[in-house]
Amino acid sequence: MLLSSSDEDVLAAAKALGEDLDVAQSEATAAEFESLLIECNEMISEEIGLEYGAVCDAGNDCC
């Protein structure tokens, strides 16, 4: 599957976010990291216009 440049940009940004979160997790307490994840999810939801919990069935611990 060929990706458009915007798809590639999104994937690169997601990879960078994942790497940053990995570093943050190693440097933060569990509570601090959980707060950071909640903040990230809220910002992503605002940016893309979808509620993260609605996309991923939050009731089944898939995410």
N, CA, C and O atoms as a Tripos MOL2 file, in Angstrom:
@<TRIPOS>MOLECULE
protein
  252   251    63     0     0
PROTEIN
NO_CHARGES

@<TRIPOS>ATOM
      1 N           0.8440   -1.1740    0.0000 N.3       1 MET1
      2 CA          0.0000    0.0000    0.0000 C.3       1 MET1
      3 C           0.8900    1.2380    0.0000 C.2       1 MET1
      4 O           1.7900    1.3630    0.8310 O.2       1 MET1
      5 N           0.6400    2.1380   -0.9200 N.am      2 LEU2
      6 CA          1.3750    3.3940   -0.9770 C.3       2 LEU2
      7 C           0.7000    4.4230   -0.0880 C.2       2 LEU2
      8 O          -0.5260    4.5290   -0.0560 O.2       2 LEU2
      9 N           1.5070    5.1680    0.6230 N.am      3 LEU3
     10 CA          0.9830    6.1990    1.5090 C.3       3 LEU3
     11 C           1.2160    7.5660    0.8920 C.2       3 LEU3
     12 O           2.2420    7.8030    0.2530 O.2       3 LEU3
     13 N           0.2710    8.4530    1.0820 N.am      4 SER4
     14 CA          0.4710    9.8300    0.6350 C.3       4 SER4
     15 C           1.4380   10.5080    1.5910 C.2       4 SER4
     16 O           1.7130   10.0000    2.6770 O.2       4 SER4
     17 N           1.9480   11.6560    1.1780 N.am      5 SER5
     18 CA          2.8840   12.3620    2.0580 C.3       5 SER5
     19 C           2.2190   12.7370    3.3720 C.2       5 SER5
     20 O           2.8710   12.7490    4.4150 O.2       5 SER5
     21 N           0.9260   13.0430    3.3330 N.am      6 SER6
     22 CA          0.2490   13.3810    4.5890 C.3       6 SER6
     23 C           0.1150   12.1430    5.4710 C.2       6 SER6
     24 O           0.2150   12.2450    6.6940 O.2       6 SER6
     25 N          -0.1130   10.9680    4.8650 N.am      7 ASP7
     26 CA         -0.1490    9.7300    5.6430 C.3       7 ASP7
     27 C           1.2040    9.4730    6.2920 C.2       7 ASP7
     28 O           1.2870    9.1020    7.4630 O.2       7 ASP7
     29 N           2.2550    9.6740    5.5160 N.am      8 GLU8
     30 CA          3.6030    9.4750    6.0380 C.3       8 GLU8
     31 C           3.8940   10.4510    7.1730 C.2       8 GLU8
     32 O           4.5290   10.0820    8.1610 O.2       8 GLU8
     33 N           3.4360   11.6870    7.0400 N.am      9 ASP9
     34 CA          3.6270   12.6800    8.0960 C.3       9 ASP9
     35 C           2.9120   12.2640    9.3750 C.2       9 ASP9
     36 O           3.4510   12.4020   10.4730 O.2       9 ASP9
     37 N           1.6980   11.7560    9.2230 N.am     10 VAL10
     38 CA          0.9260   11.3170   10.3890 C.3      10 VAL10
     39 C           1.6240   10.1470   11.0700 C.2      10 VAL10
     40 O           1.7320   10.1110   12.2960 O.2      10 VAL10
     41 N           2.0960    9.1910   10.2760 N.am     11 LEU11
     42 CA          2.7930    8.0430   10.8510 C.3      11 LEU11
     43 C           4.0850    8.4640   11.5400 C.2      11 LEU11
     44 O           4.4190    7.9370   12.6020 O.2      11 LEU11
     45 N           4.8100    9.4000   10.9520 N.am     12 ALA12
     46 CA          6.0420    9.8930   11.5630 C.3      12 ALA12
     47 C           5.7440   10.5980   12.8820 C.2      12 ALA12
     48 O           6.4700   10.4280   13.8610 O.2      12 ALA12
     49 N           4.6780   11.3880   12.9050 N.am     13 ALA13
     50 CA          4.2940   12.0800   14.1420 C.3      13 ALA13
     51 C           3.8670   11.0820   15.2090 C.2      13 ALA13
     52 O           4.2000   11.2470   16.3830 O.2      13 ALA13
     53 N           3.1340   10.0480   14.8120 N.am     14 ALA14
     54 CA          2.7050    9.0260   15.7710 C.3      14 ALA14
     55 C           3.9080    8.2780   16.3300 C.2      14 ALA14
     56 O           3.9590    7.9810   17.5240 O.2      14 ALA14
     57 N           4.8690    7.9760   15.4740 N.am     15 LYS15
     58 CA          6.0800    7.2920   15.9340 C.3      15 LYS15
     59 C           6.8470    8.1700   16.9160 C.2      15 LYS15
     60 O           7.3070    7.6900   17.9520 O.2      15 LYS15
     61 N           6.9850    9.4480   16.5960 N.am     16 ALA16
     62 CA          7.6930   10.3770   17.4830 C.3      16 ALA16
     63 C           6.9780   10.4960   18.8250 C.2      16 ALA16
     64 O           7.6230   10.5260   19.8730 O.2      16 ALA16
     65 N           5.6450   10.5650   18.7980 N.am     17 LEU17
     66 CA          4.8800   10.6290   20.0390 C.3      17 LEU17
     67 C           5.1150    9.3720   20.8610 C.2      17 LEU17
     68 O           5.3180    9.4530   22.0720 O.2      17 LEU17
     69 N           5.0900    8.2150   20.2150 N.am     18 GLY18
     70 CA          5.3340    6.9570   20.9170 C.3      18 GLY18
     71 C           6.7040    6.9250   21.5690 C.2      18 GLY18
     72 O           6.8470    6.4690   22.7040 O.2      18 GLY18
     73 N           7.7090    7.4070   20.8570 N.am     19 GLU19
     74 CA          9.0640    7.4490   21.4070 C.3      19 GLU19
     75 C           9.1390    8.4050   22.5930 C.2      19 GLU19
     76 O           9.7610    8.0910   23.6080 O.2      19 GLU19
     77 N           8.5080    9.5660   22.4690 N.am     20 ASP20
     78 CA          8.4930   10.5330   23.5680 C.3      20 ASP20
     79 C           7.7610    9.9740   24.7870 C.2      20 ASP20
     80 O           8.1910   10.1760   25.9230 O.2      20 ASP20
     81 N           6.6560    9.2730   24.5480 N.am     21 LEU21
     82 CA          5.9160    8.6760   25.6620 C.3      21 LEU21
     83 C           6.7240    7.5770   26.3340 C.2      21 LEU21
     84 O           6.6380    7.4010   27.5490 O.2      21 LEU21
     85 N           7.5030    6.8410   25.5620 N.am     22 ASP22
     86 CA          8.3580    5.7980   26.1330 C.3      22 ASP22
     87 C           9.3790    6.4080   27.0910 C.2      22 ASP22
     88 O           9.6110    5.8850   28.1810 O.2      22 ASP22
     89 N           9.9820    7.5120   26.6760 N.am     23 VAL23
     90 CA         10.9390    8.2120   27.5370 C.3      23 VAL23
     91 C          10.2330    8.7580   28.7770 C.2      23 VAL23
     92 O          10.7270    8.6160   29.8950 O.2      23 VAL23
     93 N           9.0810    9.3790   28.5720 N.am     24 ALA24
     94 CA          8.3290    9.9580   29.6900 C.3      24 ALA24
     95 C           7.9450    8.8860   30.7000 C.2      24 ALA24
     96 O           7.9960    9.1240   31.9060 O.2      24 ALA24
     97 N           7.5600    7.7090   30.2160 N.am     25 GLN25
     98 CA          7.1550    6.6330   31.1210 C.3      25 GLN25
     99 C           8.3250    6.1940   31.9940 C.2      25 GLN25
    100 O           8.1380    5.8680   33.1660 O.2      25 GLN25
    101 N           9.5220    6.1850   31.4330 N.am     26 SER26
    102 CA         10.6870    5.7520   32.2030 C.3      26 SER26
    103 C          11.1100    6.7890   33.2410 C.2      26 SER26
    104 O          11.8240    6.4630   34.1890 O.2      26 SER26
    105 N          10.6710    8.0380   33.0650 N.am     27 GLU27
    106 CA         11.0810    9.1190   33.9590 C.3      27 GLU27
    107 C           9.9940    9.5670   34.9270 C.2      27 GLU27
    108 O          10.2640   10.3800   35.8100 O.2      27 GLU27
    109 N           8.7810    9.0620   34.7870 N.am     28 ALA28
    110 CA          7.6490    9.5430   35.5880 C.3      28 ALA28
    111 C           7.1320    8.4430   36.5070 C.2      28 ALA28
    112 O           7.3750    7.2550   36.2940 O.2      28 ALA28
    113 N           6.4170    8.8780   37.5270 N.am     29 THR29
    114 CA          5.7060    7.9080   38.3550 C.3      29 THR29
    115 C           4.5090    7.3960   37.5570 C.2      29 THR29
    116 O           4.1390    7.9740   36.5350 O.2      29 THR29
    117 N           3.9170    6.3210   38.0290 N.am     30 ALA30
    118 CA          2.7480    5.7640   37.3400 C.3      30 ALA30
    119 C           1.6210    6.7930   37.2620 C.2      30 ALA30
    120 O           0.9650    6.9190   36.2280 O.2      30 ALA30
    121 N           1.3980    7.5200   38.3410 N.am     31 ALA31
    122 CA          0.3250    8.5190   38.3670 C.3      31 ALA31
    123 C           0.6230    9.6690   37.4050 C.2      31 ALA31
    124 O          -0.2720   10.1400   36.7030 O.2      31 ALA31
    125 N           1.8730   10.1190   37.3710 N.am     32 GLU32
    126 CA          2.2490   11.1990   36.4530 C.3      32 GLU32
    127 C           2.0830   10.7640   35.0030 C.2      32 GLU32
    128 O           1.5970   11.5260   34.1670 O.2      32 GLU32
    129 N           2.4900    9.5300   34.7140 N.am     33 PHE33
    130 CA          2.3870    9.0360   33.3470 C.3      33 PHE33
    131 C           0.9290    8.8610   32.9360 C.2      33 PHE33
    132 O           0.5620    9.1700   31.8030 O.2      33 PHE33
    133 N           0.1010    8.3710   33.8470 N.am     34 GLU34
    134 CA         -1.3210    8.2260   33.5370 C.3      34 GLU34
    135 C          -1.9480    9.5850   33.2330 C.2      34 GLU34
    136 O          -2.7450    9.7090   32.3030 O.2      34 GLU34
    137 N          -1.5890   10.6020   34.0140 N.am     35 SER35
    138 CA         -2.0930   11.9560   33.7570 C.3      35 SER35
    139 C          -1.6430   12.4560   32.3890 C.2      35 SER35
    140 O          -2.4130   13.0900   31.6690 O.2      35 SER35
    141 N          -0.4000   12.1700   32.0370 N.am     36 LEU36
    142 CA          0.1260   12.5670   30.7340 C.3      36 LEU36
    143 C          -0.6390   11.8760   29.6050 C.2      36 LEU36
    144 O          -0.9620   12.5120   28.6020 O.2      36 LEU36
    145 N          -0.9300   10.5870   29.7580 N.am     37 LEU37
    146 CA         -1.6870    9.8610   28.7340 C.3      37 LEU37
    147 C          -3.0890   10.4310   28.5680 C.2      37 LEU37
    148 O          -3.5830   10.5700   27.4490 O.2      37 LEU37
    149 N          -3.7240   10.7580   29.6830 N.am     38 ILE38
    150 CA         -5.0680   11.3450   29.6210 C.3      38 ILE38
    151 C          -5.0180   12.6770   28.8800 C.2      38 ILE38
    152 O          -5.8680   12.9590   28.0360 O.2      38 ILE38
    153 N          -4.0180   13.4930   29.2020 N.am     39 GLU39
    154 CA         -3.8680   14.7890   28.5310 C.3      39 GLU39
    155 C          -3.6170   14.5990   27.0300 C.2      39 GLU39
    156 O          -4.1880   15.3160   26.2090 O.2      39 GLU39
    157 N          -2.7700   13.6410   26.6790 N.am     40 CYS40
    158 CA         -2.5030   13.3700   25.2580 C.3      40 CYS40
    159 C          -3.7720   12.9290   24.5420 C.2      40 CYS40
    160 O          -4.0660   13.4050   23.4460 O.2      40 CYS40
    161 N          -4.5190   12.0280   25.1530 N.am     41 ASN41
    162 CA         -5.7590   11.5490   24.5370 C.3      41 ASN41
    163 C          -6.7540   12.6820   24.3300 C.2      41 ASN41
    164 O          -7.4270   12.7430   23.3010 O.2      41 ASN41
    165 N          -6.8490   13.5890   25.3160 N.am     42 GLU42
    166 CA         -7.7600   14.7250   25.1830 C.3      42 GLU42
    167 C          -7.3300   15.6370   24.0420 C.2      42 GLU42
    168 O          -8.1660   16.1120   23.2740 O.2      42 GLU42
    169 N          -6.0230   15.8840   23.9300 N.am     43 MET43
    170 CA         -5.5230   16.7570   22.8650 C.3      43 MET43
    171 C          -5.7090   16.1110   21.4960 C.2      43 MET43
    172 O          -6.0610   16.7900   20.5310 O.2      43 MET43
    173 N          -5.4740   14.8050   21.4080 N.am     44 ILE44
    174 CA         -5.6810   14.0990   20.1420 C.3      44 ILE44
    175 C          -7.1550   14.1610   19.7600 C.2      44 ILE44
    176 O          -7.4900   14.4060   18.6010 O.2      44 ILE44
    177 N          -8.0320   13.9410   20.7300 N.am     45 SER45
    178 CA         -9.4750   13.9930   20.4660 C.3      45 SER45
    179 C          -9.8880   15.3620   19.9440 C.2      45 SER45
    180 O         -10.6730   15.4600   19.0010 O.2      45 SER45
    181 N          -9.3580   16.4270   20.5610 N.am     46 GLU46
    182 CA         -9.6680   17.7880   20.1060 C.3      46 GLU46
    183 C          -9.1740   18.0070   18.6840 C.2      46 GLU46
    184 O          -9.8740   18.5950   17.8590 O.2      46 GLU46
    185 N          -7.9730   17.5360   18.4020 N.am     47 GLU47
    186 CA         -7.3530   17.7760   17.0990 C.3      47 GLU47
    187 C          -8.0670   17.0360   15.9740 C.2      47 GLU47
    188 O          -8.2720   17.5950   14.8970 O.2      47 GLU47
    189 N          -8.4460   15.7860   16.2140 N.am     48 ILE48
    190 CA         -9.0460   14.9990   15.1310 C.3      48 ILE48
    191 C         -10.5670   15.0110   15.1500 C.2      48 ILE48
    192 O         -11.2070   14.5660   14.1970 O.2      48 ILE48
    193 N         -11.1430   15.5160   16.2240 N.am     49 GLY49
    194 CA        -12.5930   15.6220   16.2950 C.3      49 GLY49
    195 C         -13.3000   14.3320   16.6430 C.2      49 GLY49
    196 O         -14.5120   14.2210   16.4560 O.2      49 GLY49
    197 N         -12.5700   13.3570   17.1430 N.am     50 LEU50
    198 CA        -13.1610   12.0920   17.5700 C.3      50 LEU50
    199 C         -12.8060   11.8330   19.0200 C.2      50 LEU50
    200 O         -11.6860   12.0980   19.4550 O.2      50 LEU50
    201 N         -13.7570   11.3190   19.7560 N.am     51 GLU51
    202 CA        -13.4730   10.9620   21.1380 C.3      51 GLU51
    203 C         -12.7990    9.6000   21.1510 C.2      51 GLU51
    204 O         -13.3550    8.6130   20.6690 O.2      51 GLU51
    205 N         -11.6000    9.5580   21.7030 N.am     52 TYR52
    206 CA        -10.7880    8.3440   21.7020 C.3      52 TYR52
    207 C         -11.5550    7.1500   22.2640 C.2      52 TYR52
    208 O         -11.5150    6.0670   21.6790 O.2      52 TYR52
    209 N         -12.2410    7.3250   23.3690 N.am     53 GLY53
    210 CA        -12.9870    6.2400   23.9860 C.3      53 GLY53
    211 C         -14.1240    5.7300   23.1260 C.2      53 GLY53
    212 O         -14.5030    4.5630   23.2250 O.2      53 GLY53
    213 N         -14.6730    6.5920   22.2800 N.am     54 ALA54
    214 CA        -15.7640    6.1770   21.3990 C.3      54 ALA54
    215 C         -15.2480    5.3450   20.2310 C.2      54 ALA54
    216 O         -15.9510    4.4690   19.7280 O.2      54 ALA54
    217 N         -14.0210    5.6200   19.8030 N.am     55 VAL55
    218 CA        -13.4280    4.8800   18.6910 C.3      55 VAL55
    219 C         -12.9630    3.5140   19.1610 C.2      55 VAL55
    220 O         -13.1920    2.5020   18.4970 O.2      55 VAL55
    221 N         -12.3150    3.4970   20.2990 N.am     56 CYS56
    222 CA        -11.8350    2.2510   20.8880 C.3      56 CYS56
    223 C         -12.8110    1.9040   21.9950 C.2      56 CYS56
    224 O         -12.9150    2.6420   22.9740 O.2      56 CYS56
    225 N         -13.5140    0.8200   21.8670 N.am     57 ASP57
    226 CA        -14.5150    0.4190   22.8560 C.3      57 ASP57
    227 C         -13.8670    0.3960   24.2380 C.2      57 ASP57
    228 O         -13.3030   -0.6170   24.6530 O.2      57 ASP57
    229 N         -13.9530    1.5050   24.9350 N.am     58 ALA58
    230 CA        -13.2580    1.6830   26.2060 C.3      58 ALA58
    231 C         -13.6740    0.6740   27.2610 C.2      58 ALA58
    232 O         -12.9650    0.4980   28.2520 O.2      58 ALA58
    233 N         -14.7820    0.0230   27.0760 N.am     59 GLY59
    234 CA        -15.2370   -0.9480   28.0570 C.3      59 GLY59
    235 C         -14.5180   -2.2770   28.0120 C.2      59 GLY59
    236 O         -14.7160   -3.1090   28.8970 O.2      59 GLY59
    237 N         -13.6720   -2.5070   26.9870 N.am     60 ASN60
    238 CA        -13.0440   -3.8200   26.9090 C.3      60 ASN60
    239 C         -11.5280   -3.7920   27.0320 C.2      60 ASN60
    240 O         -10.8700   -4.7720   26.6820 O.2      60 ASN60
    241 N         -10.9590   -2.7010   27.5200 N.am     61 ASP61
    242 CA         -9.5200   -2.5820   27.7690 C.3      61 ASP61
    243 C          -8.6630   -2.8550   26.5360 C.2      61 ASP61
    244 O          -7.5570   -3.3790   26.6610 O.2      61 ASP61
    245 N          -9.1520   -2.5110   25.3650 N.am     62 CYS62
    246 CA         -8.3700   -2.7710   24.1550 C.3      62 CYS62
    247 C          -7.2590   -1.7540   23.9550 C.2      62 CYS62
    248 O          -6.3270   -2.0030   23.1900 O.2      62 CYS62
    249 N          -7.3380   -0.6230   24.6240 N.am     63 CYS63
    250 CA         -6.3650    0.4410   24.3750 C.3      63 CYS63
    251 C          -5.4780    0.6800   25.5610 C.2      63 CYS63
    252 O          -4.6030    1.5440   25.5130 O.2      63 CYS63
@<TRIPOS>BOND
     1     1     2 1
     2     2     3 1
     3     3     4 2
     4     3     5 am
     5     5     6 1
     6     6     7 1
     7     7     8 2
     8     7     9 am
     9     9    10 1
    10    10    11 1
    11    11    12 2
    12    11    13 am
    13    13    14 1
    14    14    15 1
    15    15    16 2
    16    15    17 am
    17    17    18 1
    18    18    19 1
    19    19    20 2
    20    19    21 am
    21    21    22 1
    22    22    23 1
    23    23    24 2
    24    23    25 am
    25    25    26 1
    26    26    27 1
    27    27    28 2
    28    27    29 am
    29    29    30 1
    30    30    31 1
    31    31    32 2
    32    31    33 am
    33    33    34 1
    34    34    35 1
    35    35    36 2
    36    35    37 am
    37    37    38 1
    38    38    39 1
    39    39    40 2
    40    39    41 am
    41    41    42 1
    42    42    43 1
    43    43    44 2
    44    43    45 am
    45    45    46 1
    46    46    47 1
    47    47    48 2
    48    47    49 am
    49    49    50 1
    50    50    51 1
    51    51    52 2
    52    51    53 am
    53    53    54 1
    54    54    55 1
    55    55    56 2
    56    55    57 am
    57    57    58 1
    58    58    59 1
    59    59    60 2
    60    59    61 am
    61    61    62 1
    62    62    63 1
    63    63    64 2
    64    63    65 am
    65    65    66 1
    66    66    67 1
    67    67    68 2
    68    67    69 am
    69    69    70 1
    70    70    71 1
    71    71    72 2
    72    71    73 am
    73    73    74 1
    74    74    75 1
    75    75    76 2
    76    75    77 am
    77    77    78 1
    78    78    79 1
    79    79    80 2
    80    79    81 am
    81    81    82 1
    82    82    83 1
    83    83    84 2
    84    83    85 am
    85    85    86 1
    86    86    87 1
    87    87    88 2
    88    87    89 am
    89    89    90 1
    90    90    91 1
    91    91    92 2
    92    91    93 am
    93    93    94 1
    94    94    95 1
    95    95    96 2
    96    95    97 am
    97    97    98 1
    98    98    99 1
    99    99   100 2
   100    99   101 am
   101   101   102 1
   102   102   103 1
   103   103   104 2
   104   103   105 am
   105   105   106 1
   106   106   107 1
   107   107   108 2
   108   107   109 am
   109   109   110 1
   110   110   111 1
   111   111   112 2
   112   111   113 am
   113   113   114 1
   114   114   115 1
   115   115   116 2
   116   115   117 am
   117   117   118 1
   118   118   119 1
   119   119   120 2
   120   119   121 am
   121   121   122 1
   122   122   123 1
   123   123   124 2
   124   123   125 am
   125   125   126 1
   126   126   127 1
   127   127   128 2
   128   127   129 am
   129   129   130 1
   130   130   131 1
   131   131   132 2
   132   131   133 am
   133   133   134 1
   134   134   135 1
   135   135   136 2
   136   135   137 am
   137   137   138 1
   138   138   139 1
   139   139   140 2
   140   139   141 am
   141   141   142 1
   142   142   143 1
   143   143   144 2
   144   143   145 am
   145   145   146 1
   146   146   147 1
   147   147   148 2
   148   147   149 am
   149   149   150 1
   150   150   151 1
   151   151   152 2
   152   151   153 am
   153   153   154 1
   154   154   155 1
   155   155   156 2
   156   155   157 am
   157   157   158 1
   158   158   159 1
   159   159   160 2
   160   159   161 am
   161   161   162 1
   162   162   163 1
   163   163   164 2
   164   163   165 am
   165   165   166 1
   166   166   167 1
   167   167   168 2
   168   167   169 am
   169   169   170 1
   170   170   171 1
   171   171   172 2
   172   171   173 am
   173   173   174 1
   174   174   175 1
   175   175   176 2
   176   175   177 am
   177   177   178 1
   178   178   179 1
   179   179   180 2
   180   179   181 am
   181   181   182 1
   182   182   183 1
   183   183   184 2
   184   183   185 am
   185   185   186 1
   186   186   187 1
   187   187   188 2
   188   187   189 am
   189   189   190 1
   190   190   191 1
   191   191   192 2
   192   191   193 am
   193   193   194 1
   194   194   195 1
   195   195   196 2
   196   195   197 am
   197   197   198 1
   198   198   199 1
   199   199   200 2
   200   199   201 am
   201   201   202 1
   202   202   203 1
   203   203   204 2
   204   203   205 am
   205   205   206 1
   206   206   207 1
   207   207   208 2
   208   207   209 am
   209   209   210 1
   210   210   211 1
   211   211   212 2
   212   211   213 am
   213   213   214 1
   214   214   215 1
   215   215   216 2
   216   215   217 am
   217   217   218 1
   218   218   219 1
   219   219   220 2
   220   219   221 am
   221   221   222 1
   222   222   223 1
   223   223   224 2
   224   223   225 am
   225   225   226 1
   226   226   227 1
   227   227   228 2
   228   227   229 am
   229   229   230 1
   230   230   231 1
   231   231   232 2
   232   231   233 am
   233   233   234 1
   234   234   235 1
   235   235   236 2
   236   235   237 am
   237   237   238 1
   238   238   239 1
   239   239   240 2
   240   239   241 am
   241   241   242 1
   242   242   243 1
   243   243   244 2
   244   243   245 am
   245   245   246 1
   246   246   247 1
   247   247   248 2
   248   247   249 am
   249   249   250 1
   250   250   251 1
   251   251   252 2
@<TRIPOS>SUBSTRUCTURE
     1 MET1         2 RESIDUE 1 A MET
     2 LEU2         6 RESIDUE 1 A LEU
     3 LEU3        10 RESIDUE 1 A LEU
     4 SER4        14 RESIDUE 1 A SER
     5 SER5        18 RESIDUE 1 A SER
     6 SER6        22 RESIDUE 1 A SER
     7 ASP7        26 RESIDUE 1 A ASP
     8 GLU8        30 RESIDUE 1 A GLU
     9 ASP9        34 RESIDUE 1 A ASP
    10 VAL10       38 RESIDUE 1 A VAL
    11 LEU11       42 RESIDUE 1 A LEU
    12 ALA12       46 RESIDUE 1 A ALA
    13 ALA13       50 RESIDUE 1 A ALA
    14 ALA14       54 RESIDUE 1 A ALA
    15 LYS15       58 RESIDUE 1 A LYS
    16 ALA16       62 RESIDUE 1 A ALA
    17 LEU17       66 RESIDUE 1 A LEU
    18 GLY18       70 RESIDUE 1 A GLY
    19 GLU19       74 RESIDUE 1 A GLU
    20 ASP20       78 RESIDUE 1 A ASP
    21 LEU21       82 RESIDUE 1 A LEU
    22 ASP22       86 RESIDUE 1 A ASP
    23 VAL23       90 RESIDUE 1 A VAL
    24 ALA24       94 RESIDUE 1 A ALA
    25 GLN25       98 RESIDUE 1 A GLN
    26 SER26      102 RESIDUE 1 A SER
    27 GLU27      106 RESIDUE 1 A GLU
    28 ALA28      110 RESIDUE 1 A ALA
    29 THR29      114 RESIDUE 1 A THR
    30 ALA30      118 RESIDUE 1 A ALA
    31 ALA31      122 RESIDUE 1 A ALA
    32 GLU32      126 RESIDUE 1 A GLU
    33 PHE33      130 RESIDUE 1 A PHE
    34 GLU34      134 RESIDUE 1 A GLU
    35 SER35      138 RESIDUE 1 A SER
    36 LEU36      142 RESIDUE 1 A LEU
    37 LEU37      146 RESIDUE 1 A LEU
    38 ILE38      150 RESIDUE 1 A ILE
    39 GLU39      154 RESIDUE 1 A GLU
    40 CYS40      158 RESIDUE 1 A CYS
    41 ASN41      162 RESIDUE 1 A ASN
    42 GLU42      166 RESIDUE 1 A GLU
    43 MET43      170 RESIDUE 1 A MET
    44 ILE44      174 RESIDUE 1 A ILE
    45 SER45      178 RESIDUE 1 A SER
    46 GLU46      182 RESIDUE 1 A GLU
    47 GLU47      186 RESIDUE 1 A GLU
    48 ILE48      190 RESIDUE 1 A ILE
    49 GLY49      194 RESIDUE 1 A GLY
    50 LEU50      198 RESIDUE 1 A LEU
    51 GLU51      202 RESIDUE 1 A GLU
    52 TYR52      206 RESIDUE 1 A TYR
    53 GLY53      210 RESIDUE 1 A GLY
    54 ALA54      214 RESIDUE 1 A ALA
    55 VAL55      218 RESIDUE 1 A VAL
    56 CYS56      222 RESIDUE 1 A CYS
    57 ASP57      226 RESIDUE 1 A ASP
    58 ALA58      230 RESIDUE 1 A ALA
    59 GLY59      234 RESIDUE 1 A GLY
    60 ASN60      238 RESIDUE 1 A ASN
    61 ASP61      242 RESIDUE 1 A ASP
    62 CYS62      246 RESIDUE 1 A CYS
    63 CYS63      250 RESIDUE 1 A CYS
